[in-house]
Amino acid sequence: MTQLQAGRPADVVNAAVTRVTEVADEVFTTLREVRTATAATAGSVRGRTPVAADLATLRPLLWSRLDPGRLGALIAGIGFIAAPGLLADAPWYLEWWQENPSGRPVQLLRDLDPSSSAFYDYTHWDWYTGPLAGAEHTICGPYVDYLCTDEYSLTLSVPVTVAGAFIGVAAADVFVRRFEAAVDPALREIPAPALLTNAEGRVVASNTTRWITGSAYRGAPGFTAHPIADLPFALVAADG
């Protein structure tokens, strides 16, 4: 029996798995709230196709989740991304808001004209294709978000449906440094090298300089991967 399979070391590994699950679920809980509100808004329209102005009802909810001054705040950007053709007056549309340290959140504005050379086709990004394919919990990253914040980020997303039909995605951006701050204390409790990886083996957080955030983990002798609920994450820890 290895060190991490017995006694307290196993407990701290399990505690770290639990902590990662809790942090991710904090964001997904918010996204489920956005999903419910969006579906209610879209479903309440009678006798016409929804328009962009209808989604303005989401703004108080979205703004309330953007508070960079709150201790432990995770979300840096949040919103609803409409499936192409959902809205009558905006075939492509983002109801997306970002935190603003100087005050009220700001709306992200992108070129959504398909005829433009700068057209932002969001439908090819994993955070969109995952929910479109039916994934309940999609996490993309870590990656440098050159389109929004230039920060190292994670994007979490869930599908939004009305009467079983996919109408878009509720998503949130989380800076990796904030995610790390939330899970690092639990990782440091593990008395052996440990790292949190995404589905592609990219390191999200770790307690060792051997694998820093953003580096690739391709497996190593004496390490065991511990699944984390239904998330596309694993906690990889040395056996002893």
C-alpha positions as CSV (number, residue, x, y, z in Angstrom):
1,M,0.0,0.0,0.0
2,T,1.4,3.4,-1.0
3,Q,1.6,6.5,1.2
4,L,-1.2,8.2,-0.7
5,Q,-3.4,5.1,-0.3
6,A,-3.3,5.0,3.5
7,G,-4.3,7.3,6.3
8,R,-4.2,11.0,6.3
9,P,-2.4,11.4,2.9
10,A,-5.4,9.8,1.1
11,D,-7.7,12.1,3.1
12,V,-6.0,15.2,1.9
13,V,-6.1,14.0,-1.7
14,N,-9.8,13.4,-1.3
15,A,-10.1,16.9,0.3
16,A,-8.4,18.5,-2.7
17,V,-10.7,16.7,-5.1
18,T,-13.7,18.0,-3.1
19,R,-12.3,21.5,-3.1
20,V,-11.8,21.6,-6.8
21,T,-15.4,20.3,-7.3
22,E,-16.7,23.0,-4.9
23,V,-14.9,25.8,-6.8
24,A,-16.1,24.6,-10.2
25,D,-19.6,24.1,-8.9
26,E,-19.8,27.6,-7.6
27,V,-19.4,28.8,-11.1
28,F,-21.7,26.2,-12.6
29,T,-24.4,27.0,-10.1
30,T,-24.3,30.6,-11.3
31,L,-24.5,29.4,-14.9
32,R,-27.5,27.3,-14.2
33,E,-29.2,30.4,-12.8
34,V,-28.3,32.3,-16.0
35,R,-29.6,29.3,-18.0
36,T,-32.9,29.3,-16.1
37,A,-33.4,33.1,-16.5
38,T,-32.5,33.0,-20.2
39,A,-34.9,30.1,-21.0
40,A,-37.6,31.9,-19.1
41,T,-37.0,35.0,-21.1
42,A,-37.0,33.3,-24.5
43,G,-39.9,31.1,-23.6
44,S,-42.0,34.1,-22.5
45,V,-42.1,35.6,-26.0
46,R,-45.4,35.0,-27.6
47,G,-46.4,35.5,-31.2
48,R,-42.9,36.7,-32.4
49,T,-39.3,35.8,-32.6
50,P,-37.1,37.0,-29.7
51,V,-35.0,40.2,-30.3
52,A,-31.8,41.3,-28.6
53,A,-33.6,43.8,-26.4
54,D,-35.4,40.9,-24.7
55,L,-32.1,39.6,-23.3
56,A,-31.6,42.9,-21.5
57,T,-33.7,41.4,-18.7
58,L,-30.7,39.3,-17.9
59,R,-28.4,42.2,-17.1
60,P,-29.2,42.6,-13.4
61,L,-28.4,39.0,-12.8
62,L,-25.2,39.1,-14.9
63,W,-24.0,42.3,-13.3
64,S,-24.6,40.9,-9.8
65,R,-22.2,38.1,-10.4
66,L,-19.4,40.5,-11.4
67,D,-17.8,41.8,-8.3
68,P,-14.0,42.1,-8.5
69,G,-13.8,43.6,-5.1
70,R,-15.4,40.7,-3.3
71,L,-13.0,38.4,-1.5
72,G,-12.9,35.1,-3.3
73,A,-14.7,36.4,-6.4
74,L,-14.1,34.0,-9.3
75,I,-16.1,35.2,-12.3
76,A,-14.5,37.9,-14.5
77,G,-17.0,37.7,-17.4
78,I,-20.4,36.1,-17.9
79,G,-23.3,36.0,-20.2
80,F,-25.5,34.3,-22.8
81,I,-24.3,33.4,-26.3
82,A,-27.2,33.0,-28.7
83,A,-27.4,30.2,-31.3
84,P,-27.2,31.8,-34.8
85,G,-30.7,32.7,-36.0
86,L,-32.3,32.8,-32.5
87,L,-32.9,36.5,-32.6
88,A,-34.9,38.3,-35.2
89,D,-32.8,41.5,-35.3
90,A,-29.4,40.0,-34.5
91,P,-28.6,36.7,-36.2
92,W,-25.4,36.5,-34.1
93,Y,-25.4,37.9,-30.6
94,L,-23.6,38.0,-27.3
95,E,-25.2,39.2,-24.1
96,W,-21.8,39.2,-22.5
97,W,-20.6,41.4,-19.6
98,Q,-17.2,41.8,-18.0
99,E,-16.1,43.2,-14.7
100,N,-14.8,46.7,-14.6
101,P,-12.6,47.6,-11.6
102,S,-13.5,51.2,-12.0
103,G,-17.3,50.7,-11.7
104,R,-20.2,49.2,-13.6
105,P,-19.6,46.1,-15.7
106,V,-18.9,46.7,-19.4
107,Q,-20.5,44.9,-22.3
108,L,-18.2,43.0,-24.7
109,L,-18.7,44.1,-28.2
110,R,-17.5,42.1,-31.2
111,D,-17.9,42.3,-34.9
112,L,-20.8,39.9,-35.5
113,D,-21.3,40.7,-39.2
114,P,-20.5,37.5,-41.2
115,S,-19.5,39.6,-44.2
116,S,-16.8,41.4,-42.3
117,S,-13.1,40.3,-42.3
118,A,-13.2,40.7,-38.5
119,F,-16.3,38.6,-38.0
120,Y,-16.2,36.7,-34.7
121,D,-17.6,33.3,-35.3
122,Y,-18.0,32.0,-31.8
123,T,-19.6,28.6,-32.8
124,H,-16.2,26.9,-33.4
125,W,-15.0,27.5,-29.8
126,D,-15.0,24.5,-27.5
127,W,-17.0,26.3,-24.9
128,Y,-19.8,26.5,-27.5
129,T,-19.5,23.2,-29.2
130,G,-19.4,21.3,-25.9
131,P,-22.8,22.4,-24.8
132,L,-24.1,22.1,-28.4
133,A,-23.1,18.4,-28.3
134,G,-25.0,17.9,-25.1
135,A,-22.2,18.3,-22.5
136,E,-23.6,19.5,-19.2
137,H,-20.3,20.8,-17.8
138,T,-17.8,22.2,-20.3
139,I,-14.5,23.7,-19.1
140,C,-12.1,25.2,-21.6
141,G,-8.5,26.2,-20.9
142,P,-6.3,27.3,-19.4
143,Y,-5.6,29.6,-22.4
144,V,-4.7,33.3,-22.9
145,D,-7.9,35.1,-23.7
146,Y,-6.7,37.5,-26.4
147,L,-10.2,38.3,-27.4
148,C,-11.5,39.6,-24.1
149,T,-9.0,40.2,-21.3
150,D,-5.5,39.1,-22.3
151,E,-5.6,37.1,-19.1
152,Y,-4.8,33.4,-18.6
153,S,-8.4,32.1,-18.3
154,L,-10.8,29.2,-18.0
155,T,-14.2,29.3,-19.7
156,L,-17.0,27.3,-18.1
157,S,-20.3,26.7,-20.0
158,V,-23.6,25.0,-20.0
159,P,-26.3,24.5,-22.7
160,V,-29.5,26.5,-22.7
161,T,-32.6,24.9,-24.2
162,V,-36.3,25.7,-24.5
163,A,-38.7,22.9,-25.0
164,G,-35.8,20.6,-25.8
165,A,-34.3,22.9,-28.5
166,F,-30.8,24.3,-28.1
167,I,-30.9,28.1,-28.1
168,G,-27.4,29.0,-27.0
169,V,-24.9,28.8,-24.2
170,A,-24.5,30.3,-20.7
171,A,-20.8,30.8,-20.0
172,A,-18.4,32.4,-17.6
173,D,-14.7,33.4,-17.7
174,V,-12.6,32.7,-14.6
175,F,-9.0,34.0,-14.4
176,V,-6.7,31.1,-13.7
177,R,-5.0,33.1,-11.0
178,R,-8.3,33.2,-9.1
179,F,-9.0,29.5,-9.6
180,E,-5.5,28.7,-8.4
181,A,-6.0,30.9,-5.3
182,A,-9.1,29.0,-4.5
183,V,-7.7,25.5,-4.8
184,D,-4.0,25.9,-4.0
185,P,-4.4,25.7,-0.2
186,A,-5.9,22.2,-0.6
187,L,-3.2,21.2,-3.0
188,R,-0.5,22.3,-0.6
189,E,-1.9,20.0,2.1
190,I,-0.9,17.0,-0.1
191,P,2.5,15.8,1.2
192,A,3.7,14.9,-2.3
193,P,3.8,16.5,-5.8
194,A,0.2,17.1,-7.0
195,L,-1.3,18.9,-10.0
196,L,-4.7,19.6,-11.4
197,T,-5.0,18.9,-15.1
198,N,-7.6,19.4,-17.8
199,A,-8.7,16.7,-20.3
200,E,-5.7,17.4,-22.6
201,G,-3.2,17.1,-19.7
202,R,-2.7,20.9,-19.4
203,V,-1.8,21.9,-15.9
204,V,-4.4,24.3,-14.2
205,A,-2.8,24.4,-10.8
206,S,-0.1,22.5,-8.9
207,N,1.9,22.4,-5.7
208,T,5.2,21.7,-7.5
209,T,7.5,23.7,-9.7
210,R,8.1,20.6,-11.8
211,W,4.7,21.2,-13.5
212,I,3.7,24.9,-13.5
213,T,0.4,26.2,-14.6
214,G,0.0,25.9,-18.4
215,S,2.6,23.2,-18.8
216,A,1.8,19.8,-20.2
217,Y,1.5,16.6,-18.1
218,R,2.0,13.5,-20.3
219,G,2.1,11.0,-17.5
220,A,4.9,10.0,-15.1
221,P,5.9,6.8,-13.2
222,G,4.5,6.7,-9.7
223,F,1.7,9.2,-10.2
224,T,-2.1,8.4,-10.0
225,A,-4.9,10.4,-11.6
226,H,-8.0,10.9,-9.5
227,P,-11.1,11.8,-11.5
228,I,-13.1,14.9,-10.3
229,A,-16.8,14.2,-10.4
230,D,-18.1,14.7,-14.0
231,L,-15.7,17.5,-14.7
232,P,-13.0,17.4,-17.4
233,F,-10.4,17.6,-14.7
234,A,-8.1,15.2,-12.8
235,L,-6.1,15.5,-9.7
236,V,-2.7,13.8,-10.4
237,A,-0.7,13.0,-7.3
238,A,2.5,11.1,-6.6
239,D,2.0,7.8,-4.9
240,G,4.5,8.3,-2.1
